[in-house]
Amino acid sequence: MFRKMRRSDRLMAEIDTAVLLDNVQYGVLSTVGKDSNPNGVPISFVYMNNAIYLHCATEGEKLDNIITNNRVCFTVVDAVEVLPAAFSTKYKSAVVFGEAAVVENPEEKRSALTGFIKKYSPEFYEAGLQYIDNAFEKTKVLKIVVRNMTGKARS
C-alpha cells in the first residue's frame, strides 16, 4: 500500500524518526475535503504513544475534512540548511500516514493537552493545567493513529 522510499540511503531509523517527531515544533496536516480538494494546514502537535495529537476549535475545515475522509498525511521538516554551492539542502523530515479521529475519552484528551503544555510551555506547567481546565469543553483533540511513518535525512 505504501511506496518504498526511493532514496533508501537517506532513510532514518524508526527511533530517530520518533525523536524528530518528539522535538520538532510544527508540522503540516494534509486532508481531503468532500469536494476532493486537498488542504494542508501548518499546526502544532505532540507525538505520544505512537500517535500524533492535534488540538483545534470545535468546528472548522479540519474537522469537516476528517469526518468526510479520516485518512491523513502529516509531515515535518527540521534541521534545514541550504547548501548553495552544492545545489542541495541538509534536512531531517518525517512523513506519517494514518487515520485521524476526534478523541472522545476525557482522560486521553487531558493527557494529550497536558502533552502540549509540557512541549510548548513547560515553565508554565501549573498555569497550563488551569488553562486546560478552562478551555477543555471549547477544545477538540484529534488523534492520528500512525499506519506508516518514514524519516529521511541528508547530512
N, C-alpha and C positions, 0 to 999 in steps of 0.2 A: 504494500500500500504506500509506503514512504520510500522515496528515492534514496539511493546511496549518495553520499556526498562525493561530488566529482573530484575535489582536491583532498583526497583522504590523507595526504601528507600534512594537512593543516587541522585535521580532526583533533579536538581536545578530548581528554579523558572525561568520563562522566562526572567524576568527583571535581575536576577543575571547572566543568560547566556549572555544576551546582554551586561552587564557590563564587563564580562570576554572578550567578543569579542572586546569591546572598548579598553581594556587595554593590552591584550596580544600582544607581539611583532611579532610573526611569526606563521604561520600555514602551513599545508600541503594540497596542491591542488591535488586531485586524479582524473585522467581522464582515458579514454579508447581510444586507437587508432584504426585505421581502420583494423589493424591486430589482434584486440581483446586483445592486450597486455595492462595490466594496467600500469599506470605511476603516481608516486607520487612525487611532487616537493615541497620542503620547500620554502616558499615565504613570503615576507612582504605583508601587506594588510591593508585596512581600512574598518571599518564597519560603514555604514551610511544609514539611511533611510531604514532599514530592508533589506539591500543588502550588499554584500561583494564586494569590488573593489580591483582589482589587476592591476599591470602595467607590461608591457613586451615589447620586441622588436616587430618590425612589421612582423617578421616571426619566426617560430620555432615550436617545437613539441607541446607545449601547444595549440597554435592556430590551428595547424593541427588537433589535437585530438578533440578540441571543435567544429570545423567545421564538423568533422565526426560524433560526438556524443556530444551534448551540455549538457547532464546530468552529473553532477559532484558531488563529495563529498569533503568537506573542513573540516579539523579537527585542533583543537588547544589543547594544554595542558599547564597548568601553575601551580604554587604553588606546585611543586613536592617536596616531602620529603620522602625519603626511610626510612622505619621503620624496620630495620634488625631483631630485636628481635621478632617482630610480623609477620615477613614474609609477609609484606604488604607495601603499599605506600599511603601517603596522596597526593591528587591532586585535580585539577579542570580541567574539559575538556568540550569541546563542539564539536558536530558533526552536520554539516549542509549539507543538500541535496538540490540541486537546479539545475537550468539551467543557463549556462554561455553564454554570448554573448559579442561581441565587442561593446563598447559604441560608437555610431556614432554621437550623439548630442554633439557639441563642448562645450556648457555650462556645461552639465553633466560631460563630460570628464575633463574640467578645475576644476570643483568643486571637483571631486574625487582626482585629482592630488594635489590640494590645501589641501585636507584632509591628504595626505601623508606628506606634509610639516608640517602641524600642529601636526601630531602624532610623526614624527621621527626627525624633525629639527625645532622645534618651535622658538628656539633662533636665527634662520637664516631665518625668515619668508620672509623678503623683498628680500633677495638673492635667496630664494627658488622660489618666484614668477617669478623672472628673469630667473631662471633655467627652469621653466616650459615653459616660452615663447620660450626659445632657443631650447628646446627638444620636443616641442609639436607635431610636424609632424613626429618625429622619434620614438614616443612612442604610443603604443596601450594601451587602458584601457579596462579591462574585468570587467563585472558585473555579479555576481552570484545573481540571484533572489532566495531568500530563500523560499523553499517549505516545509521544515521540519527542525526543529532545536531543539536539546536536549542538555542540560547541565547535567553533572554528577560530583559529588564531594564526596570525602571521607576526613573527617577532624579528 
